[in-house]
Amino acid sequence: ETVTCTFVNAQEGQSTFTKVSVGGDDTFNFTNTGPSGAFSLTTVSGISPVESITDLTAGQYVIVEEALAGWVMTDVLCTESDVQDSVVDIPNRTITLNVQEGETINCNVTNTKNGSITVAKATVPAGAPTQFAFTGDVAGTIGDAGTIVVSDLAPGTYTSVEGLVEGWDLTDIQCDDGVSTRPSTGDVATATATFNLDAGENVICTFTNTVQYGQIVVDKVTLPAGSPQSFDFTLAGGVDTNMAFALMDLSVPFNSGDLLPTSLSATYSVTETPVAGWESTSVVCTGSEGVEDASAISLDYGETVNCVFTNTQLSDLVIIKTTVGGDGTFDFTSVALNNFSLTTTAGTAQTSYPDLTPGTYDVVETGMPESWTPVPGTCDDGSTPDAIGIEPGESVICEFVNLAPGDIIITVETVALPDQQFCFDVYNRETDANIGQFCETTVNGIAQVSADTLPVGPYRISEVPNDVYTLEEFVCDNGAQNDLLVLDPGDVITCPFRVVPILPMEFVPVPASSAWSLALLTLMMLAAGWYFRPARTRRF
């Protein structure tokens, strides 16, 4: 028997692995069903040293890359010196090598590092509690200094859109993605950030929102208009607002500038410092939501509240009492000012009412000494005292003049008459009204009749007729004739006269030849104080 032994030698194969990392460096672990078992590849600057697996007999070998957070196997390129029959399963990170005798298989395995995109929020002012909502690839709700992070994203383009928030304006979008050749961008008009994410990149886009500030405008109005008086104000509230300013009627209204809405701070107050001689007539604050209380203004986003402070200057009223011919006490009534009295000294007295609220006031003289004559009161602004119209800032003087009464004194001197009563009637010469009858009896031929406390005016005095005596012509001590007396304020007029008897005799015709005897008799009677006059009424 012949035995033939054939020895067949098969050349062993080999395989090499190189790791390419895009977006960073890391260590990647593999399992291997081949003789070498597990191995690792660590990249530096994106590439690893070559890992060689030798002494592979013809057959099938399975290489599996372990999962590594943040990395994705994106490509495997194997070149074979023989049949190109190896199988790559990227989703499962598996490479199946079908090694032929003496075959060399070289595989380059590429992994790409995932990145992240972040939306960050900034508010002006900082620290606002308002929340802002985002939609798109980066979605969620955040406030100031908050972030929304989406990690483990493959390179690509992503977007995030901010929703509208009442009272806030999107004023800026800034994206930071380093030195990327495809920079990310922000579009304020559309409120959109576009993330151009490169491998291993972390892109942050910051949305900045600025609050719609409000403002408070304060204006000053004075009555009377155009007053140069300055008024001090304080605007306080909010977070730490404390503004002091001054305004006049013609000043440009004060504008607070940017103020935080009350929802982000607190209410505001505008206060005015009182000024002597002025009163606050009205304070009106209005905004987009209607009327506001100046002591607790609720300022909305973007709202302008206008406050108008109206002040009225207080007025003065002086009541002057003037008397002519004497002094006295005079009573006044007033609904607006209450009742009062004035007593003159040297013909004058006055009372003052400072700091009166402008309006209508009444003063009526209701009481005066007997027989005083009032002159209609006057006010220097043209008002009547019973309706004094006082304007803001006006000083009004009202004067009441009273004329003192006077006296008429009649002195009687009798000649050759027994003591008896004499009576006189006093008449107002304008109205012919009888003021009264005044009588007095002579003592030793002398009497004095007084018509006291007569109101000023024109008078005449008539003696009550008598057939026994007659009055001599006379002139009063003020030079007045008998029927032209004028009594001025405080006058005392004395009117003296003599009373003589009427001769009771009969006249007998006397012959012309006896004229000398008649003349002699007349001379004798005249010497004895006899007058030949008919009785008649005298006026003065």
C-alpha positions in Angstrom: 0.0 0.0 0.0 1.1 3.2 -0.8 0.0 6.1 1.4 0.2 9.5 0.1 0.0 12.3 2.6 -0.7 15.8 1.3 0.1 18.7 3.6 -1.9 21.8 2.8 -0.8 25.0 4.3 -3.2 28.0 4.3 -1.9 31.5 4.7 -3.4 33.3 7.6 -5.2 36.6 7.1 -5.2 39.9 9.1 -7.2 43.0 9.7 -6.5 46.5 10.8 -8.8 49.1 12.4 -8.4 52.9 12.6 -10.8 55.2 14.4 -11.7 58.6 13.0 -13.5 60.8 15.4 -15.3 64.0 14.2 -16.0 66.7 16.7 -13.6 65.6 19.4 -11.5 62.9 20.8 -12.4 59.9 22.9 -11.7 56.3 23.6 -13.8 53.7 21.8 -14.1 50.1 22.9 -14.7 47.1 20.7 -15.4 43.4 21.2 -14.0 40.8 18.8 -14.8 37.2 18.2 -11.3 36.7 16.8 -8.3 35.5 18.7 -7.3 38.9 19.9 -10.4 39.6 21.8 -11.5 43.1 22.8 -9.5 46.2 22.0 -9.8 50.0 22.3 -9.0 52.9 20.0 -8.2 56.3 21.3 -8.2 59.3 19.0 -5.9 62.2 19.2 -6.8 65.2 17.0 -9.5 63.1 15.4 -7.5 59.9 14.6 -6.3 56.9 16.4 -3.3 54.6 16.0 -3.9 51.6 13.8 -5.0 48.5 15.7 -3.8 45.2 13.9 -5.4 41.9 14.3 -3.2 39.1 12.9 -3.2 35.3 12.6 -6.7 35.1 11.3 -7.5 31.9 9.8 -10.0 32.0 7.0 -13.4 32.4 8.5 -15.9 34.9 9.8 -15.2 37.4 12.6 -17.6 39.8 14.3 -16.4 43.2 15.6 -18.8 45.3 17.7 -18.2 48.8 18.9 -19.6 49.5 22.3 -22.0 52.4 22.6 -20.4 55.7 23.8 -22.6 58.5 25.0 -22.5 61.5 22.8 -21.0 59.6 19.8 -22.6 58.1 16.8 -21.0 55.7 14.3 -21.4 57.5 11.1 -19.2 55.6 8.6 -17.2 52.3 8.2 -15.0 51.8 5.2 -13.4 48.4 4.9 -11.1 47.5 2.0 -10.2 43.9 1.3 -7.4 42.4 -0.6 -9.6 39.5 -1.7 -13.3 39.2 -2.1 -15.2 42.3 -0.8 -17.6 40.4 1.2 -17.4 41.9 4.7 -20.7 43.2 6.1 -21.2 46.6 7.9 -24.2 47.3 10.2 -23.7 51.0 11.3 -26.9 51.3 13.3 -25.9 48.3 15.4 -22.2 49.3 15.3 -21.3 45.9 13.9 -18.7 44.8 11.4 -18.7 41.2 10.1 -15.4 40.2 8.6 -15.3 37.4 6.1 -11.6 36.6 6.0 -10.2 34.7 3.1 -6.9 32.8 3.3 -4.1 35.3 3.3 -6.5 38.2 3.0 -5.9 41.6 4.6 -8.9 43.7 5.5 -8.4 47.4 6.5 -11.3 49.2 8.2 -11.6 52.9 9.0 -14.4 53.4 11.5 -15.7 57.0 11.8 -17.6 58.3 14.7 -19.2 61.7 14.9 -19.7 63.5 18.2 -23.2 64.9 18.8 -23.6 68.5 19.9 -26.1 70.5 21.9 -28.2 73.6 21.4 -29.2 75.9 24.2 -31.7 78.7 24.4 -30.9 81.2 27.1 -33.1 84.0 28.4 -32.0 87.5 29.5 -34.4 90.3 30.6 -33.9 94.0 30.9 -34.2 94.7 33.8 -32.6 91.6 35.1 -34.4 89.4 37.5 -37.9 89.8 36.0 -40.2 87.0 37.0 -41.9 86.9 33.6 -41.9 83.5 31.8 -41.2 83.2 28.1 -42.3 80.2 25.9 -40.3 78.7 23.1 -41.4 76.3 20.3 -39.4 74.4 17.7 -36.4 72.1 18.2 -35.8 73.8 21.5 -39.0 74.1 23.3 -40.1 75.0 26.8 -40.7 77.9 29.1 -38.1 79.9 31.0 -37.5 83.2 32.8 -34.6 85.5 33.2 -31.2 83.6 33.4 -33.0 80.3 32.6 -31.9 77.9 29.8 -33.4 75.1 27.7 -30.8 72.6 26.6 -31.2 69.9 24.0 -28.3 67.5 24.0 -26.9 64.7 22.0 -28.0 66.2 18.7 -26.4 65.2 15.4 -24.9 68.0 13.4 -27.5 69.8 11.4 -29.8 72.8 11.4 -32.3 73.5 14.2 -34.6 76.3 15.1 -36.3 77.8 18.1 -39.0 80.5 18.1 -40.0 82.7 21.1 -43.7 83.5 21.6 -45.0 87.0 22.2 -45.3 88.1 25.8 -47.4 91.2 26.7 -45.4 94.1 27.9 -42.1 92.8 26.6 -40.1 93.5 23.4 -37.6 91.0 22.0 -34.6 93.3 21.5 -31.8 90.9 20.7 -30.8 87.4 19.8 -27.1 86.5 20.0 -25.8 83.0 19.1 -22.4 81.7 20.2 -20.9 78.8 18.3 -17.3 79.6 18.4 -15.3 79.5 15.2 -17.8 77.5 13.2 -17.8 78.1 9.5 -21.5 77.9 9.6 -22.4 80.4 12.3 -25.8 80.2 13.9 -28.0 83.3 13.6 -30.9 85.1 15.3 -33.7 87.0 13.6 -35.5 89.4 16.0 -38.2 90.2 13.5 -39.4 86.6 13.4 -38.2 85.8 17.0 -36.3 82.8 15.6 -32.9 81.4 16.4 -31.3 79.2 13.7 -28.8 76.7 15.1 -26.2 75.5 12.6 -24.8 72.7 14.7 -21.5 71.2 13.8 -20.1 67.9 15.2 -19.4 68.1 18.9 -20.5 71.7 19.0 -22.5 73.3 21.8 -24.4 76.3 20.5 -26.0 78.9 22.8 -28.5 81.5 21.5 -29.5 84.1 24.0 -32.8 85.8 23.6 -32.9 89.3 25.3 -36.2 90.8 26.1 -36.7 94.4 27.3 -39.7 95.4 29.3 -42.0 98.0 27.9 -41.4 100.7 30.5 -44.1 103.0 31.6 -43.8 106.7 32.5 -45.5 109.2 34.6 -45.9 112.8 33.4 -46.8 115.5 35.9 -48.2 118.9 34.9 -48.9 122.0 37.1 -51.9 124.3 36.6 -52.5 127.4 38.7 -55.4 129.6 39.2 -54.8 132.4 38.3 -53.0 131.2 35.3 -49.3 132.0 34.7 -48.4 132.3 38.4 -44.6 132.2 39.0 -45.1 130.2 42.3 -43.0 127.1 42.4 -44.4 123.8 43.8 -42.3 120.9 45.0 -43.2 117.3 44.2 -41.9 113.8 45.0 -42.4 110.7 42.8 -41.8 107.5 44.7 -42.6 103.8 44.6 -41.7 101.0 42.2 -38.5 99.2 43.2 -36.5 102.2 44.5 -37.8 105.2 42.7 -37.5 108.5 44.5 -37.5 111.6 42.4 -37.8 115.2 43.6 -38.8 118.0 41.2 -40.5 121.4 41.1 -43.0 122.9 38.7 -44.6 126.2 37.9 -47.7 126.8 35.8 -45.7 127.6 32.7 -43.1 124.8 33.3 -42.6 122.0 30.9 -44.4 119.0 32.4 -42.1 116.6 34.3 -41.5 113.2 32.7 -40.3 110.4 34.9 -38.6 108.5 32.1 -38.5 104.7 32.1 -40.4 103.2 35.1 -40.9 99.5 35.7 -44.5 98.4 35.4 -46.2 97.8 38.8 -46.5 94.1 38.1 -42.7 93.9 38.2 -42.3 96.4 41.1 -44.9 98.2 43.1 -47.3 101.1 42.8 -46.1 104.7 42.4 -47.2 107.9 44.2 -46.9 111.5 43.3 -47.2 114.0 46.2 -47.1 117.7 46.3 -45.7 119.8 49.1 -48.3 122.3 50.4 -47.5 126.0 49.8 -48.9 128.7 52.1 -51.6 130.8 50.4 -52.5 128.1 48.0 -54.9 125.2 48.1 -55.0 122.0 46.1 -58.1 122.3 43.9 -57.8 119.0 42.0 -55.5 116.1 41.2 -56.4 114.1 38.2 -54.3 111.2 36.9 -55.3 109.3 33.8 -53.7 106.4 31.9 -54.7 103.9 29.3 -56.7 102.0 31.9 -58.6 105.1 33.0 -58.4 107.2 36.2 -55.6 106.5 38.6 -55.1 107.5 42.3 -52.1 109.8 42.5 -51.2 108.1 45.8 -51.2 104.5 44.3 -50.6 104.6 40.6 -50.7 101.2 39.0 -48.4 101.5 36.0 -49.0 99.0 33.2 -46.5 97.8 30.5 -45.8 100.7 28.2 -48.4 102.9 29.8 -48.1 106.7 30.2 -50.0 108.1 33.2 -50.6 111.9 33.0 -51.2 113.7 36.3 -52.4 117.3 36.4 -52.2 119.1 39.8 -54.3 122.2 39.9 -53.7 124.7 42.7 -55.8 127.8 43.4 -54.3 130.8 45.0 -56.2 131.9 48.1 -57.7 135.4 48.2 -58.0 138.2 50.7 -61.1 140.2 51.7 -60.9 143.4 53.8 -64.0 145.1 55.2 -63.5 148.7 56.1 -66.0 150.7 58.1 -65.7 154.5 57.7 -67.7 156.9 59.7 -68.1 160.7 59.1 -69.0 162.9 62.0 -68.4 160.5 64.8 -67.7 156.9 65.9 -69.9 154.0 66.7 -70.4 150.2 66.7 -71.8 148.6 63.6 -73.2 145.1 63.1 -72.7 142.9 60.0 -74.2 139.6 59.0 -72.6 137.1 56.6 -73.6 133.6 55.7 -70.2 132.9 54.3 -68.0 134.6 56.9 -70.3 134.6 60.0 -71.6 137.7 61.8 -69.3 140.4 63.2 -69.2 143.9 64.5 -66.9 146.9 63.9 -66.3 149.8 66.3 -64.7 152.9 64.7 -62.0 154.9 66.3 -61.3 158.3 64.7 -63.7 157.4 62.0 -62.4 154.1 60.9 -62.3 150.3 61.7 -61.6 147.2 59.6 -61.4 143.4 59.7 -59.5 141.1 57.3 -60.2 137.7 56.0 -57.0 136.2 54.6 -56.6 133.0 52.6 -60.1 132.7 51.4 -61.1 130.1 48.9 -62.2 132.0 45.8 -65.9 132.2 45.4 -68.8 134.5 46.3 -69.1 136.0 49.7 -71.8 138.2 51.3 -71.5 141.0 53.8 -74.6 143.0 54.9 -74.6 145.9 57.4 -77.6 145.2 59.7 -77.1 147.3 62.8 -76.0 150.8 63.4 -76.5 153.5 66.1 -79.7 155.5 66.0 -80.2 157.9 63.2 -76.9 157.1 61.4 -77.2 157.3 57.7 -75.7 154.4 55.7 -74.1 155.0 52.4 -74.4 152.0 50.0 -71.3 149.8 50.4 -68.8 149.5 47.6 -66.1 147.0 46.7 -63.0 147.9 44.7 -63.5 145.1 42.2 -66.9 146.3 41.2 -68.8 143.6 43.2 -71.7 144.5 45.5 -71.1 143.7 49.2 -74.0 141.2 49.2 -72.4 139.2 46.4 -68.6 139.7 46.4 -67.1 137.7 43.6 -63.5 136.9 44.6 -61.2 135.5 42.0 -58.1 133.3 42.7 -55.3 135.4 44.1 -57.5 138.5 44.3 -57.5 141.0 47.2 -60.8 142.8 47.5 -61.6 145.8 49.7 -65.2 146.6 50.6 -66.0 149.9 52.3 -69.1 150.7 54.3 -69.6 154.5 55.0 -72.0 155.8 57.6 -72.8 159.4 58.3 -73.3 160.4 61.9 -76.5 162.3 62.9 -76.5 165.9 64.0 -78.3 168.2 66.4 -80.3 171.4 65.9 -80.5 173.6 69.0 -83.1 176.4 69.1 -82.5 179.1 71.7 -85.4 181.3 72.7 -85.1 184.8 74.3 -88.3 186.6 75.1 -88.7 190.3 75.5 -91.5 191.7 77.8 -93.3 188.4 77.8 -94.1 186.1 80.7 -92.5 182.6 80.8 -94.4 180.2 78.6 -94.0 177.2 76.3 -92.7 177.5 72.8 -93.1 174.6 70.3 -91.4 174.0 66.9 -92.1 171.4 64.2 -89.1 169.9 62.4 -89.5 168.9 58.7 -87.4 167.1 56.3 -87.1 169.6 53.5 -86.8 167.0 50.7 -89.8 164.9 51.7 -91.7 167.5 53.8 -92.1 164.8 56.4 -92.6 166.0 59.9 -89.7 164.7 62.0 -91.3 165.7 65.3 -92.5 168.6 67.5 -90.1 169.9 70.1 -91.4 172.1 73.0 -89.7 173.9 75.9 -90.9 176.5 78.5 -88.8 179.7 79.1 -87.4 180.4 82.5 -86.7 184.0 83.2 -87.3 184.6 79.5 -84.8 182.0 78.3 -85.4 178.5 76.8 -83.5 176.0 74.7 -85.3 173.5 72.4 -83.1 170.6 71.0 -83.9 168.4 68.1 -81.2 165.7 68.8 -79.8 162.9 66.7 -81.2 163.9 63.4 -80.1 162.1 60.3 -78.0 164.2 57.9 -80.0 166.1 55.3 -81.9 169.4 54.6 -84.4 170.6 57.2 -86.8 173.5 57.9 -88.2 174.3 61.3 -91.6 176.0 61.9 -92.7 177.7 65.1 -96.2 176.7 66.1 -98.2 180.0 65.4 -99.2 182.2 68.4 -101.2 185.5 68.4 -99.4 186.9 71.4 -95.9 187.1 70.2 -93.9 187.2 67.1 -90.3 186.0 66.1 -87.6 188.3 65.1 -85.6 187.6 61.9 -82.5 185.4 62.7 -79.6 183.5 61.2 -78.2 180.2 62.6 -74.6 179.9 63.7 -73.7 178.1 60.5 -75.0 181.0 58.4 -78.1 179.2 57.2 -81.3 181.0 56.5 -84.5 180.0 58.3 -85.7 177.5 55.6 -82.4 176.4 54.2 -80.8 174.4 57.0 -78.5 171.5 55.9 -77.4 169.1 58.6 -74.0 167.6 57.8 -72.6 164.5 59.6 -72.0 165.3 63.3 -73.1 168.9 63.0 -74.6 170.8 66.0 -76.4 173.9 64.6 -77.6 176.6 67.0 -80.4 178.9 65.8 -81.0 181.8 68.3 -84.0 184.2 68.1 -85.9 186.7 70.1 -89.6 186.6 70.8 -91.4 190.0 71.2 -95.1 190.7 72.0 -97.7 191.9 69.6 -99.2 195.2 70.6 -103.0 194.9 71.2 -104.3 198.3 70.1 -106.7 199.9 67.7 -105.6 202.6 65.3 -107.8 205.8 65.1 -107.4 208.1 62.1 -105.4 211.1 63.1 -105.7 214.4 61.3 -102.8 215.4 59.3 -102.4 218.4 61.5 -101.9 215.9 64.3 -99.1 214.0 62.6 -96.6 215.3 65.0 -98.5 213.7 67.9 -98.5 210.3 66.1 -94.9 210.4 65.5 -94.2 211.3 69.1 -96.3 208.4 70.3 -94.5 206.0 67.9 -91.2 207.1 69.2 -92.2 206.5 72.8 -93.6 203.1 72.1 -90.4 202.0 70.2 -88.4 203.2 73.1 -90.5 200.9 75.3 -89.7 197.8 73.1 -93.0 197.7 71.3 -93.1 196.5 67.7 -96.0 196.9 65.3 -95.9 193.7 63.3 -98.6 191.1 62.5 -98.2 187.6 64.0 -96.8 185.1 61.5 -95.0 181.7 61.3 -91.2 181.7 61.0 -89.2 179.1 59.1 -85.5 178.5 59.1 
